[in-house]
Amino acid sequence: NIAKSFIFSNYPNPFKTSTRFRIYIDSSDMGKTKVLRIYNLMGHLVAIIDITSFSEGWNEITFDGKDLSGKDLPSGMYLIQMQVGNAISNTKWISIAK
């Protein structure tokens, strides 16, 4: 059960207020739940972005640097992970520099 969709890049990185993720959605992953999960270095989930509605092919989404409660995340390194169905597609590091 391997997802073929993936996070390609984000810009800018590091960022102060927001960053844009470029994401590829493979046709074989259409109809599956797709989310981006963002974790701090302690492994705590700090943000979730639902991308299930993304269409097949290349997509972009902006992350505003806010946590699950809507507060600004502090400066630091964060891990972003893409989950497609039950599979983890790939992970990337992002950096917030405030």
Disulfide bonds with the S-S distance in Angstrom:
none
